[in-house]
Amino acid sequence: MASTPSSTLSPLYESSIFCNFTSSQSFLSHQKFTFPLKLHSKFCIRATQVSLQEQSQVSDPSNSQQPYRKAVSSSKSKLWVNPKSPRASELKRKSYDFRYASLVKVAESLDACNPVEEDVFNVLASLGDKIVEQDAVVTLNNMSNAETALLALKYFQQRLKLSKEVIIYNVTLKVLRKSKDLDKAEKVFEEMLERGVKPDNVTFSTIISCARQCNLPEKAIEWFEKLPSFGCEPDDVTYSVMIDAYGKAGNVDMALNLYDRARAEKWRIDAVTFATLIRIYGAAGNFDGCLNVYEEMKALGVKPNMTVYNSLLDAMGRAKRPWQAKNIYGEMLSNGFQPSWGTYASLIRAYGRARYSEDALKIYKEMKEKGLELSVVLYNTLLAMCADVGLTDEAVNIFEEMKGSESGTCQPDSWTYSSLITIYSCSGKVSEAESTLNEMMEAGFDPNIFVLTSLIQCYGKAGRTDDVVRTFGRLSDLGLSADERFTGCLLNVLTQTAKEDLHKLMVCLEKANPKLGYMVKLLVDEEVVEEEGAFKTHAAELLDCVTMDVRKAYCNCLIDICVNLNQLERACELLDVGLTLNIYTDIMSRTATQWSLHLKSLSLGAALTALHIWMNDLNRALESGEEFPSLLGINTGHGKHKYSEKGLAGVFESHLKELNAPFHEAPDKAGWFLTTKVAATSWLESRRAQEVVAT
């Protein structure tokens, strides 16, 4: 579609026609010049004056006449004046440099005066009666006060016969954009139409960018979609702005389609738009897409700003890629950026979710040193991380600092108390957990399902079975129902409870989950008789109907109960069900040089059961004459429980000694217990001989 000649230029570009002669204060910002522009250090006077009527010839680079271009490039258009000449100062006053400087001062006065017609008109009266259209453009273009700019526009409209009124409106809209006043910009547009002034590309691009600065992407889209009806065609800059607008408005498909087109047609995209694209990919869970956009941005020579860095850090946090967040943060610092509150918040979320406790606490300390207040969400993120990794003392300090925050607005909420109760409960600190619960209720928060789950765990560790039952009873009082995690915690308490007290908890378990309650009843109540294979069938049905999140925990606990009750056969059946349902995978492995048993993901009872089955397999292999490899190994992992000094390796070491097994901890492979083919064969043969004698 054809556009008006003026639509090819920005307001600043058009207004520069009247003030670019020798001004060192030129306000040109548009890059697509169709004629050379040069600032001269020597004082000279241009003999050429250009009016708005010549605008169409200047703006069309295909015009072969180009009178203005010839005038600028011609040496005859300049008159050199000796600065020492008595006439120099008089001639300088007559130059447009002098006029431009005075117009800038008028603009400053207009910005500072009262936004009333009388005061604005009085300031403009100082320009005299011989004002021209370019005076209006320069004055408005240098203003930043929306109220007085509208009155100045009215003044010029009353006193000038405007040949290019759209330019005057465009520079006025630019002032409104500076003020982020979209309402007034829309009213000015309506006034344009009422006066019969046809808007051009610059009009729309200015209003669209105003909507963007006001963080109103829906409005930007609304104005963008009006363009065709006025015969205007958006340029690549406007298209790039619309990637940002569509993305922020939630129209992801349109934003990504425009981005694909931008890459194909090599549009100029600013850093803010790239930040929006990173957020789009992050919200969609395409975290590699976030990194790709970031790399494309750098390849195009666009320098990242804080919004880009913060968006990328937030995406890497949600992706649980703290190492990449760390690298991006280092790059940000090396590029001279100082972290903002948003940067710190993104890092705490990234490190906290990934349990990078040392890094998260370092960022927290840095924020406190800089006097930056954390939000409740960030405090809760830190406390949840402390609960996950067992940092009790650090959690208590953070909680106290939160309550003592200077603003007084960052007070604990129910999640805060829940995290702290969880920490105390996992540490077995009953009185501290109960005290925190009382403080929580005094603050007006009822305990939620997470708090009750933690309390059951706490009382179970302390062997306070009656308190477990009492806490279970609070579910109905609070209108809550047991979820799978709550039920799993109750099942875990059964693994720590003496046999004589199990019946108290079985009543609760049957109410929470009848199928699970019946499974435990089959183990505890010796009077319940089932057909052969029925127990295994019940176990498979139960584990198959619970979510993946709790399957392994349920199976581990049931096996632990079997081991506690010396029901090894049923423990083996449960482990077999777990293997069949892929709850446990890769427990046993064989290579040409080593046979291994992997126990890292198992509870103690499940690990002991797996060892029993593995030993039976080794016996069968020995009896059948199968050749053993040079090494046999048991991998327990070397980590300790986050709330205990004990780990599976320590417990297993003593158990292997009880069995007189020749497995010894490998000095160069933490968590591994190894033995040789000869030692393993000798041990298995001696055990078999002992069993024969015992029989």
N, C-alpha and C positions, 0 to 999 in steps of 0.2 A: 504494500500500500504506500502510496506517496505521502510524504509528510511535508509540512510547511518548511520553508528554508530555515526558520529559526529553530526548528525542532532538532537540527543536527548539532546544536551547540548548547553548552551549559549556560546558566545565567551569568556566571563569572566570565565565561568566554565572550559572551556577547557584550557585556558591560566593559570588557577590556578594550574594545574598539575605541572608546572615548578617552582612555586614560593610560595607554601603554606607551605613549610617545617617549617620555624620558623618566618616568617615575620609578624611583628605587623602591617604592612602597607598593609595587604592583601586587594585586591580590589574585593573580591568575593561578588556578590550580589544575585546570584541565590539560591533559597531555597531548591531545590530538590537534596540534596547531597546523594550520594550512598556509602559514606564512612565517618567515623568520622573525624571532623576537630577540632584541638585543638591548641591554642596558648600557648607556654610555657614561663614562666617567667625566668626559669633558662637557661643559655647558654648551648646548646647542639648541636651536629653535627649529622645529619642524615647520615647514611652510605649508604642509598639507593638513587640512581638517576633514574629518569624515563624519557624515551624518548618519542617522539611523536608516535613512532612506537607501543608503548604499549597502546596508547589511546583507541583502540577498546576494550581492556580487561577492562579498568577502567570504560568506559561508559556503560558497559552492566552489570547491577546488577544481571542478571541471570547466569553470567559466574561463574562456580564453582571454577575456578582456582584463580581469583582475586589476582594476585601476588602483586599488589600495596597495596591492602587492608591489606594483610598479613604483608607486609613490614612496613606499618605505625603502625599497632597494635602490632607488635612484639617488645619486649623490646630489642632485639638484634640489632634493627635498629638505636639505639641511643647510643651515646658515651658521657658520662658526663665529662665535663672538668672543673677543678677548675679555677674559674675566676681570682684567684691570681697567677695562673701559668704563667711563662714567655712565654709559648707557646700559651696562650689563645688568645692574640691579633692577632697572626699570623694565628691561626686556624679560628678566627672569620672573618678575611679578605678573607679566602678561602670559607666561607659559602655562601649560596645563599642569605642570608639576606643582606650581604654586596654588592653582585652583584645587587640585586633588587634595593637597595637605589641608586646605581650609575646609573642604567637604568632610574629611575624616574627623576634624575637630567638631564640626556641626553634628556628625553622627554620635560622637561621644557625649555631646551636650544633650542630644535627644534621649540617649539611653539613661542619662542621669536626671532628667527633668520629670516633673509630675505628669502622669498619663492623662492629662486633660487637654482638650482642644486648644484652649487659649495659650497655655504654656508652650505646647509643641509648635503652634503657628508662630508665636513670637520668636522662637529659636530659628525657625526656617526663614523668617522675614529678613534675617541678617544676610541671606544670600542675594538679596536685591530683587529687582524686577526682571533682570535679564537671565533668568535661569533657563537651562535647556534640558532636554530629556536625559542626556548623559549625567547631568548633575544629580537627577533623581536616582538613577541607577547606582552611582557611586555612593551616595548618602545611605540609601537603604541597604546596600550590600555590606556596609561597614557597621550596621546596627546589630544589636543583640536583644533589645527590649521589645517584646512582642506588642505590648500595649501601645507604646509610642510609635512603633513602626506602622501600625494600622492608621494612626492619625496622620503620620507623615505621608502615607500613601494617599489619603484623602486630600491633603494639601496639594500634592503634585497633580492629582487628577483635576482639581478645580482650576489650576493655573496654567496647565500645559495642554497643548493639543498633541496627544500621544500618538505617534505613528506605529509604534510597536508596544502596545500596552501589555501584551503577554509577558514581555521581559520585565516590566515593572512589577507585575504580579509575581513572577517567578522569584525575583530577589526578595520580595516581601515574604513569600512562602519559605524562603531559606532562613529568614529571621525567626519565623515560627518554628521551624525545625530545630534551630539552635535552642529555643526555649522549650522544646518538646511539648508543644501545644497543638495537638492534632485537632481538637475541636475548632479552634480558630482557623486552622488551615482549611478545614472542610467548609467553613463559612465563607472564607475568601474564595474558594473554588466556586461556590454557589453564586457569589457576587460576580465573578468573571462571566459565568454563563448568562446572568441577568443583563450584563452590560454588552453581551454579544461578543465577548472576547473568547476566541477559540484556544483551548489549552493545547500544549504541545508535549513532546516527550519529556522535556525538562520539568514541566508542571507535575506530571504524574510521578516521575522518578523522585522528585523532592518530597511529595506527599507520602509516597511509599516508604522512603527512607525515614521520614518523620515517624510513621507508624512503627517502623522497626525500632527506632530509638526509644519509643514509648513502650516497647515490649508488648505490642498489640499485633501479633502475626496475622490474626484473622482479618483485621482491618487492612493490613498490607495486601493480603490476597484479594480482598474486596476491591481495592483500588487497582490492583494489577489486572483484574478481570474486566475493568471498565475501559482499558486502553483501546481495544479494537473498535469499540463503538464510537470513538472520537477520531478514528483514522490514524491512530498512533501505533508505532511498532517499537516494542522495548528493545534496548540495546543489551549487550552482553553483561554490562555491569548490573543493570536492573534484573536480568535473569539470575545472576549470581546471588543477588539479595533475596530473590524469591526462593532459592534453595533453602536459605535460612528460615524464611517465613513459613514455607510449607512444612519444614521439619518441625519447627516450634509449634505449629498449629496441629500437628499430629497426622498430616497427610504425607506419610512416609513414602508411598509409591511415587507421588508427584515429585517430592524432593530428590529421590534417588534417580528418577528419570531425567530430571534437569541436570543432576550431577554427571550422569553418563554423557549427556549432551555437552556439558561444560568441558569434560575431558576430551571429547572428540573434536570440539570446535575451539579448544584452547581459550576459554573465557578467563578473564581475571577474577579470581575468587579471593575474598579477603579472609583474614584469620578467624573472624567471628563466624563466618559460614562454615569453615572447616571444623570449628568447635561444635557447631550444631550437627554436622555429619557424624562426628565422633560420638555424640550423645545418641544419635539415631541408631547407629550400629550397636552401641553399648546396650540400649534399651531392648534391642532385638536379640541380645545375647551373642552377637557376632563380634567377638572381641578381637579376632584376627583382622576383621574389617576395620576396627578402630585404628589398629597399628598401621594397616595399609594406607588409610587416609592420611595419617600422620607422616608417613614416609613420602607419599605423593606430594603433600604440602611442602615438605622440605626440598624435594626435587624441583618443584616449581619456583623455588626461591622466596616463598612466603614465610616470613619469620613468625614463629609461634608467639602468642601472647599468653597472659596468665589464664585467660578463659580456656584456651586450648590445653595448656598443661593441666589445669584442674579437672577438665572434662576427661582427659586421658587417664589421670591418676584415679579418678572415681571409677572409670570403666575397668581398669586393671584391678581395683579393689574388689569389684563385684565379680570379676573373673577369677578371683582367688589366685592372682599372680603377683604376689608381693615383691618378688625379685625384679619384675619388670617395672613395677611402681618405683622401686628403689633406683633403678637405672634412669628412668625418666626424671625423677626428682634430682638426681645428680647432674643430668644434662641441663635441667632448668637453672640450677645454681651456677653451673659453669658458664651459662649464657648471660649471667648478670642479673637474673631475676631474684627478688626477695620473696620468700613464701608469704602468702596471704593467709587469712583465717581459713578460707576455702581450701587452700593447699594442705594445711595442717589437718583439717577435717577429713579430707580424702585419704591422707596417709594413715590417720588413726583407724579409719574404717578398713583400709586395705590390710594394714598390719594386724589389726584386732581380729578380723574375720579369719585370717590365715594363722592366727596364734603366734605371730612374730612378736612375742611379748617384749623382748629387749628393745626392739625398734619402736614399738608402740609407746612404751614408757619413756623412751628418749624424746620422742616428739611431744608427749604430754608435758614433760619437764620443760622443754623449750618454750612451749606455749605459756606455761605458768611464769617463766622467767621474763617473757615479753609482756606480761600483764594481759594476755588474751583470755577471755572467758570462754569456757566450754559450754556447749549446749547439754541439755539433759540426755539427748540421744548419744552424744559422744561419751559422756560419763558412763552411760549404760553399756556402750560398746566396750569400753575399757574394763568395766566390772565383769561383763560376760566373758571376756578373754581371760581375766584372772581366774574366774570360776572354771574355765575349760582346762587351764594349765596348772591350777592349784596354787596360785600366788595369794595366799591368805593375808599376809601382812600388808602387801602392796594394795590389795583391795580395800582393806580397812582404812588405810591412809587416804586413798582416793575418795572413799565415801565421806570421811570427815572433812576433807577439803571441799567437797561438793556442798556439803551442808553449810560450810563457812564461807561460801563464795561472796565476794564483795557486793555484787549486785543484789543478792538476796532473792533473785528470781529463778535461780537454778536449783530448785529443791527436788529431793528424791521423789520419784513416782513409784508405782507398783512394781515396775520392772527393775528398778534400782534395788528395792528391798528384796525382790525375788532372787536376784543374783547374789546378794550378800548372804541370804539364808541358805542358798545352794552351797556357797563356799564353806560356811560354818558346818552345814550338814555333812558334806563330804569329808570334812576334817574331823567329824565326830564331836564337835563342840556343841553339846546340847544346850547348855545354858545361854550361850551367845546367840544361837539360832532362835531360841524362845524369846530372848530379850528383843531381838530385831523384829520378830513377828509382832510383839506387843507394841513396839514403836510404829510399825507399819499400820496397825489397826488404829492407834491413836491419831495417826496422820489422816485417817479417813479412808484407808484402803483395806478392803476385804482380801483375804488370801485367795489366790487363784489356784488352778490345778497344778501349776508348776511349783508353787510354794508348798502345797500339800504333798506333792511327790517328793520334794526335798526333805520335808519333815519326816515322812515315812522312812526314807533312807537313813536319816539321822538317828531316829529311835531304833531302827533295826541294827545299826552299827553298835549302839550302846546296849543292845539286848533288852530294850524296854518294850516288850511285846504288847502289853496292855495299852501303852501310849500309841502304838501303831494302830491298834484296833480303834482307839478313841479318835485318832486323826482320820481314819477311814470313815467313821461315822459323820464327820463334819462335811463330807461331800454332799449328802442329801440336805443338810442344814443350809448349805450355801447354794443349793440348786445346781450343783455340778454333777457330772457323771464321769466315771473312770474312763480315761482314754488308754491307748495301748502302752504308752510310756509309763503312765501311772501303774497299770497292771503289771508291767515288766518290773518296775521297781518293787512292787509288792512281792512278786515272785522271787526277786533277788534277796529280799529280806528272809524268805523261807530257807534260802541256802545258808543263812547265818544263824538260824534259830534251832534251839534244842528240840529234840524229837517230842518231848512231852508237851511243848507249847505249840506244836505245828497245827493242832486242831483248831486253835483260836484263829489263826491266820487263814486256814482253809475255808472257814465260813465267809470271810471277806473276799477271798479269791473267787469263790463260787458265785458271789453276787456280782463281782466285777466282770468275770468272764466264765460262764458255766462250763464251756468246753475245757478251758485250762484248769478250772477247779476240779473237774472230773479226772483229768490226767494225773494231777497231784494226788487225788484220792486213791487212784489205782496204785500209786507208789507207797503211800503212807498207810493206808488201811489194808492190812493183810487179809482181812475177811472177804474183801471184794475179789471175786474170782471171774476171770475173763477167759474166753477161748484162746487157744494158741494163735498168736499173730495179731490178736485184737489190739493189743497195746501199741504195736507198731503202726497199725492202721489208724488208730485214734491220733497218734502223734503226727502222721503225715497229713491228715485232714486239718488238724489244728494249725500246723506251721504253714500249710498251703494257703490258709485263708487270712493270715495276718500280713501286714505290709512288709516290704523288704527291709525297712528301717529297723524293725524289731525282731526279725526272724532269728538272727544269730544270737541275740541276747536271750530270747526265749529258750532256744535250743541249748545254749551254754548252761543256763540256770537249771533246766530240767535234768541235764546230765550231772551237774553238781549235786543236785538233790539225790539222784540215784547213787552217786559215789558216797555221799554222806550216810546213806542208808544201806551201804554195802550191797547194792543191787547192780553188780557189774554187768550182768547179762542184758538188763534193760538199758543201761548206759550205752552198751555197744549197739543195741538196736536203734537208739536215738541218734548216735553218731552216723550210723548207716543211712537213716532217713535224711540227716543233714547233708550227707554226700550226694544222695539221690536227687535232692531238691536244689543242689548247687549252693547250699548255704555255706558249706565248707568246700574249698577247691584247692587242689595242688598240695594236699597235706603230705603225700608221699611222692617221692620222685626217685628215678633210677637213671644213672648214666653208666658208661663203661667203667668209670673209675671210682664212682661213689654212689651209695644208696643213702637217701636222706629222709628224715622225718621233720616236717615244718609245723611248728606249734605256735607261731607268733600271734595268731588271731584267736586263740582258744583260751577259755577259762581254765583254771587249774584242773577241775574235774574232767573237762573235755580233753585236756592235754594228757592226763593220766590214762584216760580211756583210749586215746589214740596210741599211746605208747604200748598199752597192753595188746591192742590189735596188731601193731607193727611187729612186736616181739613174736606173736603167734605166726605172722607171715614169714618172719625170718626162720622160725623153727621148721615150718613147712618147706621152705626153700632148702634148708639144710638136710632135711629128711629125704627130699627128692633128689639130692645130689647136685643141686644148682650151685654154680660157682659164684662165690661172693667177690665183690670188687675189693680193691686194695684198702679203701676207706669206707667207714659207715659213720654217719653224723646225725646229730639232733640239733635243730636250730630253734632255740626258745626266744630269740631276740634278746637284746641287752638292756632294754629300757626298764625303768622302774615305774610303778604306778604313780600318777601325779599327786595323789594324796597319801602315799605310803612309801617307805624306804624299800619295801619289798618289790621284787619283780619275779616273773616266772622263772628266770634263770637261777635265782638264789634258791627258790623252793625246789626246783627240779634237781639241783646239784645234790641236796641232802637226800632226795628220794632215790637218786641213782646210787648213792652210797649204801642206802638201805638194801637195795637190790644186789649190791656187790657187782654192779655193772661196770665194765672196764672203760666207760666213756669219761673223758677228762676234758675240762674247758680248754679250748684252743687259745694259746697266748696271742696269736696274731689275728684271730677272728672272734670278736666279741659276740657272746650269745651262742656260740657253737660248742657242742660237746662231741669230740671225735674219738674213734677207736679204729684199730687195724683189723684186717680180715682175720689174722691169726688169733687176736685177743677175743674178738666177737665169737668166733667159732668155738674156742675153748670154753667161753662163758656159757654159751647156749647148750653145749654138750653136758657141762657139769650140772646145769639146771635140770636138764632132762633126766639125768641120772638120779638126781635128788628126788624128782617127782616119782620115778619108778620105785625107789626105795620107800618113799612115803606111802605109795599105793600098796 
